[in-house]
């Protein structure tokens, strides 16, 4: 195995960030059109202007590629720490509102969930993706407990579920708007003690 890695290092050219961007962008477009099961790697390679070998050299499967494309299409949340739970949530959820605006990435998650139900490796990768996406909100709530804004016995994991769950429900099932008004009404229900007017 060491020999193989050595040969790869000697023979391979530096990885092209431009090629990566083209592949990830083409992946977002194609999977939004046809879904993961019908996504052709030949079509993807043609759209990205690369060879299939170039794609498989970077990602072991099309599912791994799609999850990476989804991750790359969502810029990381900035470190939110204003010293106030209300202000932290306003910033965090305001960013979520922006991300739920119509765009090519909006139809990818349902396809991933469908594939994850049939493929354990995709399920594992998607679980890890979701776990990472939960961390910013969990951190905001834990800091609020440290500051005394939330009860020390508050179940922050459950609070994350109660906030993200309705958003996901609208995103995947009802297709109702995920906007500022919805976020405010949701917080008033989940965290009624939060002072929304100060």
PyMOL commands that set and color helices and strands:
alter all, ss='L'
color gray80, all
select helices_A, chain A and resi 2-11+17-34+41-48+52-58+62-73+85-99+104-116+120-146+156-174+180-190
alter helices_A, ss='H'
color red, helices_A
deselect
rebuild
show_as cartoon
